[in-house]
Amino acid sequence: MTSSRRILVVTPTPSVARSVIHCLSAARYRAIVRADFLAARSEIDEHAPDLLVTEVRLGAFNGLHLAIRARGRGAHTQTIVIGAPDSVLEAEASRQEICYLTLPLDEDMFVVTTRRILQQAESLSSA
């Protein structure tokens, strides 16, 4: 089941990038990978992804900023934010209807969450 959905992965941490890409590849998803906020912002501005998978900590900005930017441009981008347990950021993600997964990343949970989000997005776009 190869997906034609556009997935953007944003992570400055090599181990997180490897884990996310491994999970996506095993589930037969392909992704574009960017290591920082500015490169990801440019990617979102050019062509918003269907799914944004981002670490929460991206230097002076965070992954929530990217999700809000994508939505602000009228995109229907869904987002998974990955980070250390943080009740404030998790609450903000919940308010924004963004999935927050904690590190260390549970790879099975990540794949299940990714599939669920993409299936929901497909259902909404075909309705």
C-alpha positions in Angstrom: 0.0 0.0 0.0 2.1 2.9 -1.2 0.8 6.3 -0.3 0.7 9.2 -2.7 0.2 11.5 0.3 2.8 14.1 0.7 4.6 13.7 4.1 7.1 16.3 5.4 9.4 15.2 8.2 11.2 18.0 10.1 13.8 17.0 12.7 17.3 18.3 13.5 18.0 15.1 15.5 19.6 12.4 13.4 18.4 9.5 15.6 14.8 10.8 15.5 15.0 11.2 11.7 16.3 7.7 11.3 13.5 6.3 13.5 10.7 8.2 11.7 12.0 7.4 8.2 12.4 3.8 9.1 8.8 3.6 10.4 7.5 5.4 7.3 9.5 3.2 4.9 8.3 0.0 6.7 4.7 1.2 6.3 5.4 2.1 2.6 5.2 5.8 3.0 7.7 8.1 1.4 8.7 11.4 3.0 10.6 14.6 2.3 13.0 15.4 5.2 14.1 18.8 6.3 16.4 19.4 9.3 15.3 22.9 10.3 12.4 25.3 10.7 13.4 27.6 7.8 13.8 24.8 5.3 10.5 23.3 6.4 8.8 26.7 6.2 9.9 27.0 2.6 8.7 23.5 1.8 5.3 24.3 3.4 5.0 27.6 1.5 5.7 25.9 -1.8 3.5 22.9 -1.4 1.8 22.1 1.9 2.1 18.5 2.9 -0.8 16.2 3.8 1.0 15.2 6.9 3.7 17.1 8.8 5.8 15.1 11.3 8.0 17.4 13.3 10.0 17.5 16.4 8.7 20.1 18.8 12.1 21.8 19.4 13.4 23.5 16.2 15.8 26.1 17.5 14.0 29.5 18.1 10.8 28.1 16.8 8.9 24.9 17.3 6.9 22.3 15.3 3.6 23.8 16.5 4.5 27.0 14.6 4.9 25.0 11.4 1.5 23.3 11.9 -0.1 26.7 12.5 1.6 28.2 9.5 0.4 25.4 7.2 -3.2 25.8 8.4 -2.9 29.6 8.1 -2.2 29.1 4.4 -5.5 27.3 4.0 -3.9 23.9 3.8 -5.5 20.8 5.4 -2.2 19.6 6.8 -2.4 17.2 9.7 0.5 17.2 12.2 2.3 14.8 14.5 4.6 16.6 16.9 7.4 14.6 18.6 9.1 15.7 21.7 10.0 15.1 25.3 7.1 14.9 27.7 5.9 18.5 28.3 2.5 19.1 29.7 2.3 22.7 28.5 3.3 21.8 24.9 1.1 18.7 24.9 -1.9 20.9 26.1 -1.2 23.4 23.3 -1.0 20.7 20.7 -4.3 19.3 21.9 -5.9 22.7 21.7 -4.7 22.9 18.1 -5.9 19.4 17.3 -2.3 18.2 16.8 -1.1 14.8 17.8 1.8 14.9 20.3 4.0 11.8 20.7 6.7 11.6 23.3 10.3 10.5 23.1 11.5 7.9 23.1 9.3 7.3 20.1 7.1 4.2 20.3 7.5 3.1 16.6 4.4 0.9 16.6 2.3 3.8 18.0 3.8 6.2 15.5 2.9 3.9 12.5 -0.7 3.4 13.9 -1.1 7.1 14.4 0.3 8.0 11.0 -2.1 5.5 9.3 -5.1 6.8 11.3 -4.4 10.4 10.5 -3.8 9.8 6.8 -7.0 7.6 6.5 -9.0 10.3 8.2 -7.6 13.0 5.9 -8.4 10.8 2.9 -12.0 10.2 4.1 -12.5 14.0 4.6 -11.1 14.8 1.2 -13.3 12.3 -0.6 -16.4 13.3 1.2 
